[in-house]
Amino acid sequence: MASDQTKPDKILLVANWESDVGYAWWLMENFWVTISLHFKQKGIQSVIVYPKVTHIPETIQAAAIEVCELDFNSRTLGSLLALRRFIKQHRIAFLYLTDWPAYSLRYLLLRLWGVKKIVIHDHTPGERTAPSGIKKILKSLVQRLPWITGDHFIAATNYVLRRFTDVACIPRAKCSVAQNGIIPIDLSNTDPDYAYQAFSIPRNRKIIVNAGRASYYKGIDFIIECVNELINNRHIDDIHFLYCGDGPEIDTFKNLVKEYHLQDHFTFGGKRSDMRNILPSCHIGINASHGEVGYSLAILEYMSAGLGVAVNNLASTSGSIYDGVTGLLYTDLDMVDACQTILRLTDDDYRSELGRHAARAVIDRFSLNGTNEALIASLNSVFSYQDKERL
């Protein structure tokens, strides 16, 4: 039997939320599984830590990743000592973090405890201000300190890559892109009546859909304002808005719909597991988020479903849209422009043309297979043994 000193080192995958949080964390689960299966072939095992383990996702179970409960982010003395024991007992040599800062004194401790390489994969949304003058010089100097910064940084989109180099001042040589992607929706076997039947929507209405977390950050209140303008002020009766999701502001949004007397044209569908069936039976997908990573996964899903897509024109949301080809951009927070954009997409022929180009773009540029290949290519250059005799 191998002693602790001859056992191969491991990769630690760190979850920031408990094990059944859902939403876009399915993408992180996909990354963890992809990493585990790839490096297992090289003799390197993967361990994942959740701050709280409830239900373990089936994909994680199937990949045979060792699952542990540990609050990696806690800064108490007891938690740090527990983390130190964990790193040493599990012989953690490689660390894959999601949405962690570019530099931290925590990285120094981790390296002292035995971690050899730290990779940060950033999906954090929003726009940042690029530094200038002395602040830019100082940030650039910090990013060249090897002990307190990551060894490599993976951007979820090209927008995040520019944020790495322009805002965080990370050297370009330490950065790569694994552009977010999805599994394209198979449009050859979809039911055009699915959403109508599931939500009892009148068949003569075109369905405008939004999916995601119910928060002001996602712009749901703005969308409701647009629906109010179209229904109550412009008297457009042949549209219906469908929102699928839940979250902290869901009751506020439901009350706003009631205040505007929109219940007959606005459906709260709740959090759904059948979005890939719902979306192809809708017509228009709308995004009003105040910031993403360059685009959201929901936008890619609208595109893949062949919908006419309306997206606000922020750099942090519109990166997947080629205006007038794969969707339409409207001026952020401009209700008049947003409503006009929605009305343009009610034209069947125009919407169908945009939808075909959008679905093709997902296959060509935003496929999850391509994302995973780029991720592994980045990690292969970082998570490699210099002392291979230890395997």
C-alpha positions as CSV (number, residue, x, y, z in Angstrom):
1,M,0.0,0.0,0.0
2,A,1.3,3.5,-0.9
3,S,2.3,5.7,1.9
4,D,0.9,9.3,2.2
5,Q,4.2,10.5,0.7
6,T,3.9,8.4,-2.4
7,K,0.1,9.0,-3.1
8,P,-0.5,11.2,-6.1
9,D,-1.5,14.8,-5.5
10,K,-5.1,15.9,-6.1
11,I,-7.1,18.8,-7.6
12,L,-9.4,20.7,-5.3
13,L,-12.6,22.1,-6.9
14,V,-14.2,24.7,-4.7
15,A,-18.0,25.4,-4.8
16,N,-19.2,28.8,-3.5
17,W,-22.7,27.6,-2.8
18,E,-24.3,24.6,-1.2
19,S,-24.6,21.5,-3.4
20,D,-28.2,22.0,-4.7
21,V,-28.3,25.7,-5.5
22,G,-29.2,25.2,-9.2
23,Y,-29.4,28.0,-11.7
24,A,-26.2,28.7,-13.6
25,W,-24.3,26.5,-11.3
26,W,-25.1,23.6,-13.6
27,L,-22.4,25.1,-15.8
28,M,-19.9,24.9,-13.0
29,E,-20.9,21.3,-12.3
30,N,-20.2,20.6,-15.9
31,F,-16.7,22.1,-15.6
32,W,-16.0,20.1,-12.4
33,V,-17.1,16.9,-14.1
34,T,-15.0,17.7,-17.2
35,I,-11.9,18.4,-15.1
36,S,-12.4,15.3,-13.0
37,L,-12.8,12.9,-16.0
38,H,-9.9,14.4,-17.9
39,F,-7.3,14.4,-15.1
40,K,-8.4,11.1,-13.8
41,Q,-6.9,9.6,-17.0
42,K,-3.6,11.3,-16.0
43,G,-3.8,9.7,-12.5
44,I,-4.8,12.9,-10.8
45,Q,-8.0,12.6,-8.6
46,S,-10.4,15.4,-8.0
47,V,-12.0,16.5,-4.7
48,I,-14.9,19.0,-4.4
49,V,-15.8,21.0,-1.3
50,Y,-19.2,22.6,-0.7
51,P,-19.8,25.0,2.2
52,K,-22.9,22.8,2.9
53,V,-23.7,19.4,1.4
54,T,-27.4,18.7,0.9
55,H,-28.4,17.0,-2.3
56,I,-25.4,16.0,-4.4
57,P,-26.1,16.5,-8.1
58,E,-26.3,13.3,-10.1
59,T,-23.6,14.5,-12.5
60,I,-21.1,14.8,-9.6
61,Q,-22.1,11.4,-8.3
62,A,-21.6,9.8,-11.7
63,A,-18.2,11.3,-12.1
64,A,-17.1,9.7,-8.8
65,I,-15.7,13.0,-7.5
66,E,-14.9,12.9,-3.8
67,V,-17.4,15.3,-2.1
68,C,-16.6,17.0,1.2
69,E,-18.3,19.7,3.3
70,L,-15.9,22.5,4.1
71,D,-16.4,26.3,4.2
72,F,-13.4,27.2,2.1
73,N,-14.2,30.9,2.3
74,S,-14.5,31.2,6.0
75,R,-11.8,33.4,7.7
76,T,-12.1,32.3,11.3
77,L,-9.0,30.8,12.9
78,G,-10.7,27.5,13.4
79,S,-11.8,27.3,9.7
80,L,-8.3,28.2,8.5
81,L,-6.8,25.4,10.6
82,A,-9.4,23.0,9.3
83,L,-8.5,24.1,5.7
84,R,-4.8,23.5,6.4
85,R,-5.5,20.0,7.7
86,F,-7.7,19.3,4.7
87,I,-5.1,20.5,2.2
88,K,-2.4,18.3,3.8
89,Q,-4.5,15.2,4.4
90,H,-5.8,15.2,0.8
91,R,-2.5,16.2,-0.7
92,I,-4.0,19.1,-2.6
93,A,-1.6,20.3,-5.2
94,F,-3.9,22.0,-7.7
95,L,-6.7,24.4,-7.0
96,Y,-9.5,25.4,-9.3
97,L,-11.5,28.4,-8.0
98,T,-14.6,30.0,-9.4
99,D,-15.1,33.8,-9.1
100,W,-12.3,34.4,-6.6
101,P,-10.2,37.6,-6.6
102,A,-7.1,38.1,-8.7
103,Y,-4.9,38.3,-5.6
104,S,-5.3,37.4,-2.0
105,L,-3.2,36.7,1.1
106,R,-5.2,33.4,1.3
107,Y,-3.2,32.2,-1.8
108,L,0.0,32.7,0.2
109,L,-1.2,30.5,3.0
110,L,-2.4,27.8,0.5
111,R,0.9,27.7,-1.2
112,L,2.7,27.4,2.2
113,W,0.4,24.4,3.0
114,G,1.3,22.6,-0.2
115,V,-0.7,24.0,-3.1
116,K,1.4,24.3,-6.2
117,K,-0.9,25.9,-8.8
118,I,-4.0,28.1,-8.4
119,V,-6.4,28.7,-11.3
120,I,-9.2,31.3,-11.1
121,H,-12.2,30.9,-13.5
122,D,-14.1,34.1,-13.5
123,H,-17.8,34.3,-14.3
124,T,-18.6,37.4,-12.2
125,P,-21.0,39.9,-13.9
126,G,-20.9,43.6,-14.2
127,E,-18.9,46.5,-15.5
128,R,-15.7,47.8,-13.8
129,T,-13.7,51.0,-14.1
130,A,-10.2,50.6,-15.5
131,P,-7.5,52.2,-13.3
132,S,-5.1,54.8,-14.4
133,G,-2.0,56.5,-13.2
134,I,-0.3,55.3,-10.0
135,K,-3.2,53.0,-9.2
136,K,-2.7,51.1,-12.5
137,I,1.1,50.9,-11.8
138,L,0.5,49.5,-8.4
139,K,-2.1,46.9,-9.6
140,S,0.3,45.8,-12.3
141,L,3.1,45.4,-9.8
142,V,0.9,43.3,-7.5
143,Q,-0.1,41.0,-10.3
144,R,3.5,40.1,-10.8
145,L,3.9,38.9,-7.2
146,P,3.9,35.1,-7.6
147,W,2.8,34.1,-4.1
148,I,-0.4,36.1,-3.7
149,T,-1.8,36.0,-7.2
150,G,-3.3,33.2,-9.3
151,D,-1.1,31.2,-11.6
152,H,-3.6,31.4,-14.4
153,F,-6.9,33.2,-15.1
154,I,-9.7,31.8,-17.3
155,A,-12.3,34.2,-18.6
156,A,-15.9,33.1,-19.2
157,T,-16.1,35.5,-22.2
158,N,-14.0,37.9,-24.1
159,Y,-15.6,40.7,-22.1
160,V,-14.1,39.2,-18.9
161,L,-10.8,38.7,-20.6
162,R,-10.7,42.5,-21.3
163,R,-11.6,43.1,-17.7
164,F,-8.7,40.9,-16.6
165,T,-6.1,42.8,-18.6
166,D,-7.6,46.4,-18.5
167,V,-9.1,46.5,-15.0
168,A,-7.3,43.9,-12.9
169,C,-4.0,44.5,-14.8
170,I,-3.3,40.8,-15.1
171,P,-0.5,40.0,-17.7
172,R,-2.1,38.7,-20.9
173,A,0.2,35.7,-20.8
174,K,-1.5,34.5,-17.6
175,C,-5.0,34.6,-19.2
176,S,-7.1,32.5,-21.5
177,V,-10.7,32.3,-22.5
178,A,-13.1,29.4,-22.2
179,Q,-16.1,31.1,-23.6
180,N,-19.4,30.1,-21.9
181,G,-21.5,27.8,-24.0
182,I,-24.6,25.6,-23.8
183,I,-25.8,22.3,-25.3
184,P,-27.7,23.5,-28.4
185,I,-31.4,22.8,-28.4
186,D,-32.6,20.2,-30.9
187,L,-35.2,22.1,-32.9
188,S,-36.1,19.1,-35.0
189,N,-38.3,17.6,-32.3
190,T,-40.1,20.4,-30.5
191,D,-43.8,21.0,-29.7
192,P,-45.0,24.5,-30.8
193,D,-47.9,24.3,-28.3
194,Y,-45.9,23.3,-25.3
195,A,-45.8,26.6,-23.5
196,Y,-49.4,27.4,-24.5
197,Q,-50.6,24.2,-22.9
198,A,-48.3,24.3,-19.9
199,F,-49.4,27.8,-18.9
200,S,-52.9,28.0,-20.4
201,I,-51.9,30.9,-22.7
202,P,-54.3,31.9,-25.4
203,R,-53.1,30.5,-28.7
204,N,-53.5,33.8,-30.6
205,R,-50.8,35.5,-28.6
206,K,-47.1,35.7,-29.2
207,I,-45.1,34.7,-26.1
208,I,-42.3,36.9,-24.8
209,V,-40.2,35.0,-22.4
210,N,-37.5,35.8,-19.8
211,A,-35.9,33.2,-17.5
212,G,-33.6,33.7,-14.6
213,R,-33.3,34.8,-11.0
214,A,-36.0,37.2,-9.7
215,S,-33.9,40.2,-8.8
216,Y,-33.7,43.9,-9.7
217,Y,-30.3,43.2,-11.1
218,K,-31.9,41.1,-13.8
219,G,-34.1,44.0,-14.8
220,I,-37.5,42.2,-14.3
221,D,-39.1,45.4,-13.1
222,F,-38.1,47.1,-16.3
223,I,-39.6,44.3,-18.3
224,I,-42.9,44.7,-16.4
225,E,-42.8,48.4,-17.2
226,C,-42.5,47.6,-20.9
227,V,-45.4,45.1,-20.7
228,N,-47.5,47.7,-19.0
229,E,-46.6,50.2,-21.8
230,L,-47.5,47.7,-24.6
231,I,-50.7,46.3,-23.0
232,N,-52.2,49.3,-21.2
233,N,-50.9,52.3,-23.1
234,R,-50.5,51.0,-26.6
235,H,-53.3,48.4,-26.4
236,I,-51.3,45.5,-28.0
237,D,-53.4,42.6,-27.1
238,D,-51.8,39.7,-29.0
239,I,-48.7,39.3,-26.8
240,H,-48.2,37.5,-23.6
241,F,-45.2,37.7,-21.2
242,L,-43.9,34.6,-19.5
243,Y,-41.4,34.8,-16.7
244,C,-39.8,31.5,-15.5
245,G,-37.8,31.7,-12.3
246,D,-37.9,32.7,-8.6
247,G,-35.7,34.7,-6.2
248,P,-35.7,37.3,-3.5
249,E,-37.8,39.9,-5.3
250,I,-40.5,37.6,-6.8
251,D,-43.3,38.8,-4.5
252,T,-42.4,42.5,-5.4
253,F,-42.7,41.7,-9.1
254,K,-45.9,39.9,-8.7
255,N,-47.4,42.9,-6.8
256,L,-46.2,45.2,-9.6
257,V,-48.0,43.1,-12.2
258,K,-51.2,43.3,-10.1
259,E,-50.7,47.0,-9.6
260,Y,-50.7,47.4,-13.4
261,H,-53.6,44.9,-13.8
262,L,-51.5,42.8,-16.2
263,Q,-52.4,39.4,-14.8
264,D,-54.3,38.4,-18.0
265,H,-51.1,39.0,-20.1
266,F,-48.4,38.1,-17.6
267,T,-47.6,34.6,-16.3
268,F,-45.2,33.7,-13.5
269,G,-44.1,30.2,-14.4
270,G,-41.9,29.6,-11.4
271,K,-38.6,27.8,-11.5
272,R,-38.7,25.2,-14.3
273,S,-36.7,22.1,-15.3
274,D,-38.3,22.0,-18.8
275,M,-37.0,25.2,-20.3
276,R,-35.6,23.4,-23.3
277,N,-39.2,22.4,-24.2
278,I,-40.7,25.8,-23.2
279,L,-38.4,28.1,-25.2
280,P,-38.9,26.7,-28.7
281,S,-42.7,27.3,-28.3
282,C,-42.2,31.0,-27.5
283,H,-41.5,33.8,-29.9
284,I,-39.3,36.5,-28.3
285,G,-36.7,36.2,-25.6
286,I,-35.8,39.5,-23.8
287,N,-32.9,40.4,-21.6
288,A,-32.8,43.5,-19.4
289,S,-30.0,42.6,-17.0
290,H,-27.9,45.4,-15.6
291,G,-24.7,43.4,-16.1
292,E,-23.5,39.9,-17.0
293,V,-20.2,38.4,-18.1
294,G,-20.6,39.7,-21.6
295,Y,-23.9,37.8,-22.1
296,S,-26.0,35.4,-20.0
297,L,-26.6,31.7,-20.5
298,A,-30.3,32.6,-20.8
299,I,-29.6,34.7,-23.9
300,L,-27.7,31.7,-25.5
301,E,-30.7,29.6,-24.8
302,Y,-33.1,32.1,-26.4
303,M,-30.8,32.1,-29.4
304,S,-30.5,28.3,-29.6
305,A,-34.4,28.0,-29.5
306,G,-34.6,30.2,-32.6
307,L,-36.3,33.1,-30.9
308,G,-36.2,36.7,-31.8
309,V,-33.9,38.0,-29.1
310,A,-34.0,41.5,-27.6
311,V,-31.0,42.5,-25.5
312,N,-30.0,45.8,-23.9
313,N,-26.9,47.3,-25.4
314,L,-24.6,47.2,-22.4
315,A,-21.1,45.8,-23.2
316,S,-21.6,43.4,-20.2
317,T,-24.8,41.9,-21.6
318,S,-24.7,42.0,-25.4
319,G,-21.5,40.2,-26.4
320,S,-23.3,37.2,-28.1
321,I,-25.6,39.4,-30.3
322,Y,-24.7,40.6,-33.7
323,D,-27.3,43.4,-34.0
324,G,-29.7,42.9,-36.8
325,V,-28.3,39.4,-37.6
326,T,-28.7,37.2,-34.5
327,G,-30.9,39.5,-32.5
328,L,-31.7,43.1,-31.8
329,L,-30.1,45.5,-29.3
330,Y,-32.1,48.3,-27.6
331,T,-30.9,51.2,-25.6
332,D,-30.5,50.2,-22.0
333,L,-33.3,51.4,-19.7
334,D,-35.0,53.1,-22.7
335,M,-38.6,51.8,-22.5
336,V,-39.6,53.4,-25.8
337,D,-36.7,51.8,-27.6
338,A,-37.3,48.4,-25.9
339,C,-41.0,48.4,-26.8
340,Q,-40.2,49.3,-30.4
341,T,-37.7,46.5,-30.5
342,I,-40.3,44.0,-29.2
343,L,-42.8,45.1,-31.8
344,R,-40.2,44.7,-34.6
345,L,-39.8,41.1,-33.4
346,T,-43.5,40.4,-33.7
347,D,-43.1,40.3,-37.5
348,D,-43.0,36.6,-38.2
349,D,-40.7,36.6,-41.2
350,Y,-38.2,39.0,-39.7
351,R,-38.1,37.2,-36.4
352,S,-37.7,33.8,-38.1
353,E,-34.7,35.0,-40.1
354,L,-33.0,36.4,-37.0
355,G,-33.9,33.1,-35.1
356,R,-32.3,30.9,-37.7
357,H,-29.0,32.9,-37.6
358,A,-29.1,32.9,-33.8
359,A,-29.5,29.1,-33.6
360,R,-26.7,28.6,-36.0
361,A,-24.4,31.0,-34.1
362,V,-24.9,28.9,-30.9
363,I,-23.8,25.7,-32.8
364,D,-20.9,27.4,-34.4
365,R,-19.6,29.7,-31.6
366,F,-21.3,28.9,-28.2
367,S,-21.4,25.2,-28.0
368,L,-20.6,23.7,-24.5
369,N,-18.2,21.2,-26.2
370,G,-16.1,24.0,-27.4
371,T,-16.2,25.6,-23.9
372,N,-15.0,22.4,-22.3
373,E,-12.2,21.9,-24.8
374,A,-10.9,25.4,-24.2
375,L,-11.1,24.9,-20.4
376,I,-9.0,21.6,-20.6
377,A,-6.5,23.2,-22.9
378,S,-5.9,26.0,-20.4
379,L,-5.7,23.6,-17.4
380,N,-3.3,21.2,-19.2
381,S,-0.8,24.0,-19.4
382,V,-1.0,24.7,-15.6
383,F,-2.0,21.5,-13.8
384,S,0.9,19.4,-14.9
385,Y,3.5,17.5,-12.9
386,Q,7.1,18.7,-13.0
387,D,8.0,15.8,-10.7
388,K,6.2,13.0,-12.6
389,E,7.9,10.3,-10.5
390,R,5.4,11.0,-7.7
391,L,2.6,9.5,-9.8
